[in-house]
């Protein structure tokens, strides 16, 4: 189905944040860098992954990204997406990544409004600006790293279409945490998600999580990492061939 740019833009402006679910199994090992054909998608049953578990906790895992990649960092609230994006922004050379995080916009709006309105009232403003900034970054040469919980299927598909229209390889980077880790992350950042919203997030994530190993249509690679790996991982553009 062909979708006009205007329809995509308007849909993006009001796209809500996305959710996640509790895990019964052990933490997911770090998946590996994708080597899929340029512009293609990871075939079902053969997702591009990182190599299995890191036996040495002092070893620094690396993830090399294709040039001008479109990276969606997904996971439940409190998983550590903003923490990873902040570290990426601080530690990466200038001019390499365009980091798109709605938490930055929310913080600025909170200062402007001085807490006089509940977040649910002005949240559409945050995400309208968030996705507007994303659209403006698409023509550039930097690798885009986007914060989005990405547990809604329509949102992942829409983002993959946006990536394809801008001729960028789309990559999913999931942060896989337990419910306890998620709640702990919310407490640390001082922003607790309402209980009803948390339940919705985890219901979606519990259905989605087993399928992340099968790849995702429209994405050249799907990577799943734990919070511990997210604290240490080095994300960098792949070196050019001479």
N, C-alpha and C positions, 0 to 999 in steps of 0.2 A: 504494500500500500504506500503510495506516495503522499507525503505530508508536507504542506506548504510551510515556508519559514515563519510566516505570521502566525499560523496555528501553533507551531512549536513554541514560539516566543510567549504567546499568551498562556499556553498551558504551563510553561515553566514558571511563570511569575507566581502562580498560586499553588505550585506543587508543595505539599506538606512534607515535613520531615518524615523519615521512614524508620521502622521498628526492628524487633529481634526475639530469641528464645533460650530456655534453659538447656544445659547440656548434661547428659548423664555420663558420657564417655570421657576418656582422658584428653588432655589438651592436644590440639591439632599441631603436627609438626609443620615447620616452615616449608611452604611449597616453592617450586623453582621458577626461574625466569622463563618467559615464553619464547618459543622459537616457532611461531606460527607464520604462515605466509603473510606478507604485507597486505593489510586491508581485509584479511580473511577472518574466520572465526574458529575457535577451538572446536573440533569435532566432538560430538557427544560420545562419552565414554573414554575420550583421550584428551583430557584437559592438560594444558601446559602447567606444570607444577614445579615447585622448588624441591630440592633434594630432601630426603627424610631427616628426621630429628637431629637437632644439634647436640651431639654428645658432650661437648665441652662448653659450659656456660660462659666461659671467658672469651670464646670465639665470637667474632662480630659477623653476623649474617649480612649478605649483600643482595640487593635486588637491582639488576640493571634494566632500565626501561628503554623501549624504542624511542627514536627521535620524535618529538612533537606528540608524545603519547597523551591519552585522555584517561587519567587514573581516577576511578571512583573508590574512595575509602569508605567502606560500609561497616556497619555494626550497630548493636543496640546502644541506647543512651548510656553514657558512663563507661563505654568500652575503651575509650582512650583515643578516639579519632582526632579530637582537637589537640590533644597532647602530642600525638605523632606529627600532625601538620605544623604545629608550632616549632617542634624540634627540627623538622625538615626546613622550615623557613629560616631558622637561626643558623643551622649548620651548613647549609648548601651555599655554593658560590652564587653571587648575584647574577641575574639574567638567565638562570637555568630553569627554575620552576615558577609557575604562576599558581599560588596556593589560594583556593577559594573556600573560605570557612565562614558560615553564617554566625558563628560565635563572636567573631570580631565585630560584625555589624550589630548584633544584639547588644553587646557591651556598650557600643557608642549610643544606641537608641536609649538604653537604660539611663545613661548619664544625661541625655537630653530631656527625657521625660521625668527624671527624678523619682521614679517609682510611683508616679501618680496613677498609672493604669496597669491592670493585670496584663501579663505577657500575652495571654490568648487573644487580647483585643488588638494588639499591634503586631502580632507575629506575621500576618500577611505582608506588612511593610518590610520586615526583615528578609523574608524569602523573595519578595519581588526584587529587592536590591541585590540579593545574593545571586539570583539567576540572571539578572540584567548584567551584572559584572562578569558572569560566566560567558554570556553571549558576546560581550565586548572583547573578551580575551581570546575567543576562538580563532580569529585571523592571525594572531601572533605566532611567533616561532618557539615560544617556551612550552615546556611540558606542563599540562594542566593537571593539578591534583585537587580533586573536588571532595568536600565533606558532604556525604549524604548517607543516611542509614540504609537506603537501597533495598529494603526488604519487600517493598511493593513491586510486583512484577512489571506493572505498567511504567513505573518510574525508571526501572533499569532498562526497559526497552526504549523508552523515550531518550534516555541519556546515550544509549548506543547509537540511536539514529542521529542525534546531534553530533556525536563523534564522527560517524561515517560521512555526514554532510560536510563536515569541516576537514575531511581527509586525515583523521587522526586515528591511530590504533587504540581501541578501547580496552582497558584493563580493569578488572575488579580486584580490590585488595580488602579482604574481610578481616576484621578483628574478632577473634573467637574467644569469648570470655564466659564465665559462669554467671548466674544471676547474682550471686554474692559479690563477685567482682564488679558487676555493673552497678549495683546499689552503692558499693563502696566508692566507685568512681564518681557517682552523683554527689555523695556526701563530701568528697574531697573538693569538688569544684563549687559546692554550695548551691547547687541547682537541682532540686529533687523533682523528678518527673512524677505527675499524678499517678496514683496506683492503677487507675483504670487504663491509663495510657501505657503503663509498664506491662500490664497483662496483654494488651493488644500487641505490643511489640514482641513479647516473648512467644505468643501463639504463632505469629507469622514466622519468626525466626526458627521455632521448633519444626515447622513444616519445611522451611527452606534449607536448613542446615545440612540434612543428609544429601541434598541434591547439589551442594556446592562442589562436590568432588567430580561431578559429571560435566563441569564446564558450564558456560552460559552462552546461549545463542547471541551473536553480535559482538562478543568479546574475544579478543585474541588470546587472553589468558585469565585465569582465576587463581588467586593466591590467598591462602588462609594462614594467618599467623596468630600466635598467642600475644597476650599483653606483655609478657616478658621479652619476647622477640621484638615487639613494637618499640620497646624502650632502647633496644640496641641496634636495630636494623639500619643499614646504610642504604638509602635509595639514591640511585644515580643514573644519569643517562648512559646508555650503552656507548662505548667508544666507537668512533667512526673508523671504518676500514680505509686504509691508505691505498 
